Amino acid sequence: MGMIGSDITEIIFDNVRLTKENLLGKEGEGWDIAMSTLNLSRPAVGAQAVGLAEGALNFSVEYAWKRVQFGQKLADFEGIQFMVADMATQIEAARALVYDAAQLLDMKVYERDKMSAIGVDKLSAMAKVFSADVAMKVTTDAVQILGGYGYTKEYPVERMMRDAKATQIYEGTNQIQRIVIARDIFRKFMP
Ligand SMILES: Cc1cc2nc3c(=O)[nH]c(=O)nc-3n(C[C@H](O)[C@H](O)[C@H](O)COP(=O)(O)OP(=O)(O)OC[C@H]3O[C@@H](n4cnc5c(N)ncnc54)[C@H](O)[C@@H]3O)c2cc1C
């Protein structure tokens, strides 16, 4: 459906034997190692989503400035202006969350504030889920701003909308991110 530049295929491991030297980490620690890599990759998906959304915003703003309908530019319609304002605001909020998570990871700070329990796993999940939802919303709005043209392959926003959908699915779906966040919030009450 989207992300056509990135090949997707199934890989099957059938009765594969590995030598001990090829074991990553220690036996029995695989799950924790795999999960900890997601803290790094989720903000990266967030960054991808922010870029997608920004591309869609830029394209639709330029289009709205040029396209004349009912004797005036689309950009002069308040309905379009409010849409663009919301798109830009959501993108900035998503970008701030991605930078925040990336900064914590860069500094190797895994628990910023024990009182509010902001852990990097939660912040990474927040950066991913929020940015992906913003990308989906903003790219859908960009298609709307272009009207019928937005729905055609002549313009890039339909591709951006298809690509944005993937960011809500991979690296853990957005439902899974919300589970991670909620689990972290309630962790302090657990015995
Ligand atoms: C473009 C693309 C690229 C990908 N690249 C890779 C890759 O490089 N490497 C890789 O390993 N995988 C990759 N994936 C796979 C991706 O990580 C999985 O599709 C994703 O994790 C969801 O798993 P699933 O498809 O089995 O869906 P399912 O787990 O069957 O989920 C189906 C639906 O149920 C929801 N759901 C599942 N469990 C719960 C729950 N406990 N509570 C609430 N809702 C739930 C999900 O959120 C989803 O909406 C890629 C997928 C896509 C689309």
The ligand as a Gaussian input file, in Angstrom:
#p B3LYP/6-31G(d) Opt

LIG

0 1
 C        5.413000      -1.367000       5.862000
 C        5.727000      -2.360000       6.927000
 C        7.048000      -2.653000       7.230000
 C        7.356000      -3.568000       8.233000
 N        8.653000      -3.818000       8.497000
 C        8.982000      -4.745000       9.414000
 C       10.335000      -5.059000       9.693000
 O       11.261000      -4.482000       9.100000
 N       10.606000      -6.002000      10.616000
 C        9.623000      -6.644000      11.298000
 O        9.915000      -7.488000      12.132000
 N        8.324000      -6.362000      11.063000
 C        7.977000      -5.427000      10.160000
 N        6.662000      -5.132000       9.910000
 C        5.638000      -5.888000      10.644000
 C        4.996000      -5.053000      11.752000
 O        5.921000      -4.828000      12.804000
 C        3.728000      -5.775000      12.224000
 O        2.807000      -5.773000      11.148000
 C        3.127000      -5.070000      13.433000
 O        3.946000      -5.236000      14.567000
 C        1.729000      -5.601000      13.794000
 O        1.741000      -6.980000      13.924000
 P        0.696000      -7.852000      13.100000
 O        0.737000      -7.420000      11.684000
 O        0.961000      -9.271000      13.416000
 O       -0.720000      -7.390000      13.644000
 P       -1.548000      -8.034000      14.832000
 O       -0.633000      -8.231000      16.014000
 O       -2.327000      -9.179000      14.330000
 O       -2.531000      -6.823000      15.167000
 C       -3.724000      -6.575000      14.426000
 C       -4.463000      -5.427000      15.101000
 O       -4.784000      -5.798000      16.458000
 C       -4.221000      -4.847000      17.360000
 N       -3.738000      -5.523000      18.564000
 C       -2.886000      -6.584000      18.647000
 N       -2.631000      -6.871000      19.936000
 C       -3.334000      -5.981000      20.683000
 C       -3.480000      -5.761000      22.076000
 N       -2.837000      -6.509000      22.989000
 N       -4.302000      -4.765000      22.490000
 C       -4.935000      -3.983000      21.580000
 N       -4.833000      -4.134000      20.239000
 C       -4.039000      -5.115000      19.806000
 C       -3.071000      -4.210000      16.603000
 O       -2.763000      -2.917000      17.127000
 C       -3.635000      -4.155000      15.198000
 O       -4.489000      -3.031000      15.087000
 C        6.318000      -4.220000       8.933000
 C        4.978000      -3.911000       8.640000
 C        4.681000      -2.995000       7.652000
 C        3.239000      -2.683000       7.362000

